[in-house]
Amino acid sequence: MEGFESVYNATAVQKLLDEEAINYRQCNCDEFAMGSSNENSAYGNVLNALDETKVPGGSSGGSAVAVAGGYVHGKFGK
């Protein structure tokens, strides 16, 4: 799926974009939500923001790290 760009956004994301509520960026997550540790993600391991000896877990680990690390107030798993 390298280079793929969706032709539309999820409704919740679009509503936030319409209100200029977020500066939308992508995070490193397991493709197709098919992972549980983010150790084999397309862009490399996702490191836990609180303890790099542990994995963030979940298919949306990049989003979890962004929130736990204080980089964003909230994030959709994508």
N, CA and C atoms as an extended XYZ file, in Angstrom:
234
Properties=species:S:1:pos:R:3:atomname:S:1:resname:S:1:resid:I:1 pbc="F F F"
N         0.821       -1.202        0.000 N   MET     1
C         0.000        0.000        0.000 CA  MET     1
C         0.865        1.267        0.000 C   MET     1
N         2.160        1.092       -0.287 N   GLU     2
C         3.045        2.251       -0.315 CA  GLU     2
C         2.521        3.283       -1.302 C   GLU     2
N         2.412        4.516       -0.833 N   GLY     3
C         1.953        5.597       -1.685 CA  GLY     3
C         0.446        5.743       -1.773 C   GLY     3
N        -0.308        4.826       -1.151 N   PHE     4
C        -1.773        4.896       -1.202 CA  PHE     4
C        -2.270        6.087       -0.404 C   PHE     4
N        -3.221        6.790       -0.954 N   GLU     5
C        -3.865        7.884       -0.245 CA  GLU     5
C        -5.371        7.740       -0.417 C   GLU     5
N        -6.070        7.666        0.681 N   SER     6
C        -7.515        7.473        0.657 CA  SER     6
C        -8.211        8.642       -0.044 C   SER     6
N        -9.340        8.343       -0.672 N   VAL     7
C       -10.089        9.390       -1.377 CA  VAL     7
C       -11.049       10.132       -0.436 C   VAL     7
N       -11.205        9.654        0.791 N   TYR     8
C       -12.074       10.327        1.751 CA  TYR     8
C       -11.568       10.088        3.167 C   TYR     8
N       -12.066       10.886        4.100 N   ASN     9
C       -11.732       10.759        5.519 CA  ASN     9
C       -12.891       10.107        6.262 C   ASN     9
N       -12.598        9.547        7.414 N   ALA    10
C       -13.659        9.070        8.296 CA  ALA    10
C       -14.501       10.273        8.705 C   ALA    10
N       -15.777       10.065        8.970 N   THR    11
C       -16.688       11.165        9.311 CA  THR    11
C       -16.174       11.965       10.501 C   THR    11
N       -15.737       11.292       11.555 N   ALA    12
C       -15.249       11.995       12.749 CA  ALA    12
C       -14.027       12.847       12.418 C   ALA    12
N       -13.124       12.335       11.620 N   VAL    13
C       -11.925       13.086       11.231 CA  VAL    13
C       -12.318       14.287       10.381 C   VAL    13
N       -13.208       14.092        9.423 N   GLN    14
C       -13.617       15.194        8.550 CA  GLN    14
C       -14.289       16.314        9.329 C   GLN    14
N       -15.116       15.949       10.303 N   LYS    15
C       -15.789       16.982       11.114 CA  LYS    15
C       -14.766       17.812       11.890 C   LYS    15
N       -13.741       17.174       12.413 N   LEU    16
C       -12.693       17.909       13.124 CA  LEU    16
C       -11.898       18.792       12.163 C   LEU    16
N       -11.578       18.262       10.993 N   LEU    17
C       -10.866       19.063        9.993 CA  LEU    17
C       -11.691       20.275        9.566 C   LEU    17
N       -12.990       20.077        9.392 N   ASP    18
C       -13.878       21.169        8.990 CA  ASP    18
C       -13.890       22.291       10.031 C   ASP    18
N       -13.714       21.943       11.293 N   GLU    19
C       -13.707       22.922       12.388 CA  GLU    19
C       -12.303       23.424       12.709 C   GLU    19
N       -11.326       22.971       11.923 N   GLU    20
C        -9.925       23.327       12.143 CA  GLU    20
C        -9.482       22.991       13.566 C   GLU    20
N       -10.016       21.890       14.088 N   ALA    21
C        -9.746       21.505       15.474 CA  ALA    21
C        -8.411       20.794       15.638 C   ALA    21
N        -7.894       20.235       14.565 N   ILE    22
C        -6.655       19.479       14.694 CA  ILE    22
C        -5.726       19.772       13.525 C   ILE    22
N        -4.462       19.575       13.776 N   ASN    23
C        -3.463       19.596       12.716 CA  ASN    23
C        -3.186       18.131       12.415 C   ASN    23
N        -3.812       17.604       11.434 N   TYR    24
C        -3.840       16.168       11.162 CA  TYR    24
C        -2.507       15.661       10.637 C   TYR    24
N        -1.943       14.649       11.296 N   ARG    25
C        -0.717       13.997       10.866 CA  ARG    25
C        -0.871       12.496       11.015 C   ARG    25
N        -0.041       11.759       10.313 N   GLN    26
C        -0.081       10.301       10.410 CA  GLN    26
C         0.946        9.809       11.415 C   GLN    26
N         0.662        8.657       12.008 N   CYS    27
C         1.577        8.013       12.946 CA  CYS    27
C         1.920        6.618       12.425 C   CYS    27
N         2.999        6.077       12.892 N   ASN    28
C         3.403        4.728       12.520 CA  ASN    28
C         2.537        3.718       13.267 C   ASN    28
N         1.768        2.952       12.540 N   CYS    29
C         0.877        1.947       13.119 CA  CYS    29
C         0.950        0.672       12.281 C   CYS    29
N         0.577       -0.445       12.882 N   ASP    30
C         0.555       -1.702       12.135 CA  ASP    30
C        -0.470       -1.610       11.013 C   ASP    30
N        -0.071       -2.034        9.832 N   GLU    31
C        -0.955       -1.947        8.672 CA  GLU    31
C        -2.197       -2.807        8.831 C   GLU    31
N        -3.310       -2.290        8.366 N   PHE    32
C        -4.599       -2.986        8.364 CA  PHE    32
C        -5.028       -3.406        9.765 C   PHE    32
N        -4.515       -2.755       10.807 N   ALA    33
C        -4.834       -3.086       12.194 CA  ALA    33
C        -4.508       -4.546       12.497 C   ALA    33
N        -3.479       -5.054       11.827 N   MET    34
C        -3.115       -6.462       12.000 CA  MET    34
C        -1.796       -6.573       12.757 C   MET    34
N        -1.826       -6.224       14.006 N   GLY    35
C        -0.648       -6.325       14.845 CA  GLY    35
C        -1.028       -6.049       16.278 C   GLY    35
N        -0.153       -6.410       17.168 N   SER    36
C        -0.469       -6.173       18.576 CA  SER    36
C         0.692       -5.551       19.325 C   SER    36
N         1.805       -5.310       18.644 N   SER    37
C         2.962       -4.795       19.368 CA  SER    37
C         3.648       -3.623       18.682 C   SER    37
N         3.394       -3.395       17.426 N   ASN    38
C         4.045       -2.355       16.628 CA  ASN    38
C         5.547       -2.574       16.492 C   ASN    38
N         5.972       -3.814       16.573 N   GLU    39
C         7.387       -4.129       16.406 CA  GLU    39
C         7.745       -4.402       14.946 C   GLU    39
N         6.762       -4.613       14.108 N   ASN    40
C         7.013       -4.917       12.697 CA  ASN    40
C         6.289       -3.944       11.772 C   ASN    40
N         6.169       -2.719       12.192 N   SER    41
C         5.468       -1.718       11.400 CA  SER    41
C         6.275       -1.341       10.168 C   SER    41
N         5.605       -0.827        9.167 N   ALA    42
C         6.243       -0.500        7.891 CA  ALA    42
C         7.412        0.464        8.043 C   ALA    42
N         7.356        1.362        8.997 N   TYR    43
C         8.414        2.354        9.185 CA  TYR    43
C         9.316        2.025       10.376 C   TYR    43
N         9.313        0.760       10.802 N   GLY    44
C        10.163        0.349       11.921 CA  GLY    44
C         9.405        0.276       13.225 C   GLY    44
N        10.117       -0.093       14.273 N   ASN    45
C         9.503       -0.235       15.592 CA  ASN    45
C         8.934        1.088       16.083 C   ASN    45
N         7.795        0.986       16.765 N   VAL    46
C         7.241        2.139       17.461 CA  VAL    46
C         7.729        2.029       18.900 C   VAL    46
N         8.422        3.043       19.385 N   LEU    47
C         8.968        2.999       20.739 CA  LEU    47
C         7.986        3.587       21.736 C   LEU    47
N         7.841        2.932       22.863 N   ASN    48
C         6.974        3.395       23.933 CA  ASN    48
C         7.532        4.708       24.484 C   ASN    48
N         6.715        5.738       24.563 N   ALA    49
C         7.163        7.062       25.005 CA  ALA    49
C         7.570        7.083       26.473 C   ALA    49
N         7.018        6.175       27.268 N   LEU    50
C         7.303        6.171       28.700 CA  LEU    50
C         8.428        5.228       29.078 C   LEU    50
N         8.640        4.177       28.283 N   ASP    51
C         9.678        3.193       28.580 CA  ASP    51
C        10.040        2.464       27.289 C   ASP    51
N        11.166        2.826       26.693 N   GLU    52
C        11.545        2.274       25.390 CA  GLU    52
C        11.907        0.795       25.428 C   GLU    52
N        11.950        0.193       26.613 N   THR    53
C        12.192       -1.252       26.699 CA  THR    53
C        10.893       -2.029       26.545 C   THR    53
N         9.776       -1.317       26.465 N   LYS    54
C         8.466       -1.946       26.310 CA  LYS    54
C         7.832       -1.475       25.005 C   LYS    54
N         6.933       -2.289       24.462 N   VAL    55
C         6.228       -1.907       23.244 CA  VAL    55
C         4.962       -1.138       23.621 C   VAL    55
N         4.487       -0.241       22.742 N   PRO    56
C         3.271        0.489       23.042 CA  PRO    56
C         2.027       -0.390       22.948 C   PRO    56
N         2.107       -1.438       22.154 N   GLY    57
C         0.984       -2.371       22.023 CA  GLY    57
C        -0.132       -1.838       21.163 C   GLY    57
N        -0.991       -2.732       20.744 N   GLY    58
C        -2.136       -2.364       19.922 CA  GLY    58
C        -1.750       -2.070       18.492 C   GLY    58
N        -2.714       -2.098       17.612 N   SER    59
C        -2.428       -1.827       16.205 CA  SER    59
C        -2.201       -0.341       15.957 C   SER    59
N        -2.636        0.505       16.873 N   SER    60
C        -2.476        1.958       16.727 CA  SER    60
C        -1.470        2.495       17.735 C   SER    60
N        -0.383        1.780       17.912 N   GLY    61
C         0.634        2.155       18.891 CA  GLY    61
C         1.232        3.528       18.654 C   GLY    61
N         1.370        3.924       17.390 N   GLY    62
C         1.911        5.254       17.101 CA  GLY    62
C         1.034        6.352       17.672 C   GLY    62
N        -0.271        6.175       17.588 N   SER    63
C        -1.201        7.149       18.160 CA  SER    63
C        -1.114        7.149       19.682 C   SER    63
N        -1.001        5.958       20.269 N   ALA    64
C        -0.884        5.854       21.728 CA  ALA    64
C         0.373        6.549       22.220 C   ALA    64
N         1.471        6.380       21.508 N   VAL    65
C         2.733        7.024       21.892 CA  VAL    65
C         2.614        8.545       21.785 C   VAL    65
N         1.953        9.038       20.756 N   ALA    66
C         1.788       10.481       20.590 CA  ALA    66
C         1.046       11.089       21.775 C   ALA    66
N         0.020       10.390       22.270 N   VAL    67
C        -0.750       10.879       23.417 CA  VAL    67
C         0.055       10.713       24.708 C   VAL    67
N         0.605        9.514       24.938 N   ALA    68
C         1.351        9.238       26.175 CA  ALA    68
C         2.582       10.131       26.296 C   ALA    68
N         3.201       10.444       25.170 N   GLY    69
C         4.383       11.290       25.182 CA  GLY    69
C         4.075       12.770       25.311 C   GLY    69
N         2.785       13.121       25.304 N   GLY    70
C         2.390       14.511       25.440 CA  GLY    70
C         2.558       15.336       24.171 C   GLY    70
N         2.694       14.656       23.025 N   TYR    71
C         2.856       15.369       21.761 CA  TYR    71
C         1.545       15.924       21.243 C   TYR    71
N         0.438       15.273       21.617 N   VAL    72
C        -0.902       15.701       21.202 CA  VAL    72
C        -1.866       15.490       22.366 C   VAL    72
N        -3.007       16.160       22.330 N   HIS    73
C        -4.024       15.977       23.372 CA  HIS    73
C        -4.852       14.737       23.131 C   HIS    73
N        -5.035       14.374       21.882 N   GLY    74
C        -5.827       13.200       21.509 CA  GLY    74
C        -5.472       12.798       20.100 C   GLY    74
N        -5.751       11.556       19.758 N   LYS    75
C        -5.368       11.042       18.436 CA  LYS    75
C        -6.275        9.906       18.050 C   LYS    75
N        -6.672        9.867       16.797 N   PHE    76
C        -7.380        8.723       16.254 CA  PHE    76
C        -6.361        7.703       15.826 C   PHE    76
N        -6.627        6.423       16.103 N   GLY    77
C        -5.782        5.370       15.548 CA  GLY    77
C        -6.013        5.335       14.058 C   GLY    77
N        -4.942        5.304       13.292 N   LYS    78
C        -5.117        5.309       11.843 CA  LYS    78
C        -4.099        4.401       11.218 C   LYS    78
